[in-house]
Amino acid sequence: MPYERDPDAAIDAALRMIGSRLKRTRIALGLSQRALEALSGVDQTTISRIENGRAPSFSLGRYARILAALDRYRLAF
C-alpha cells in the first residue's frame, strides 16, 4: 500500500521534522542506516521511513530504541 501523507499539514510537518533531526544526528555520528539498525534493533526500512517523514504510525518504543542507540554510540566516542 502506498504511503499517504497525513491530511493534517501540521502533523505531516512534525513527522518530517522528527525524521530530519534523526537523519542529521545519525549522519553527524557517521552512522549508516544499516549501522543504526544493528545498534538499535530497528530495521533499516523503518529508519528510512522515519527519516523521510513517512512513518506516521511508528511506535514510541521503536523511536526510543533508536534514540537510546544513538546516545550510547555518541557516549562511546
Long-range contacts (C-beta under 8 A, 24 or more apart in sequence): 3-49, 3-54, 6-56, 11-56, 12-53, 15-53, 15-54, 15-55, 15-56, 16-52, 16-53, 17-53, 18-50, 18-53, 18-63, 19-50, 19-51, 19-52, 19-53, 19-54, 19-55, 20-51, 20-53, 22-47, 22-50, 22-51, 22-66, 23-51, 25-70, 26-51, 26-70, 29-70, 29-73, 29-74, 31-70, 31-73, 36-66, 36-69, 36-70, 39-69, 39-70, 39-72, 39-73, 40-65, 40-66, 40-68, 40-69, 40-70, 41-65, 41-69, 42-66
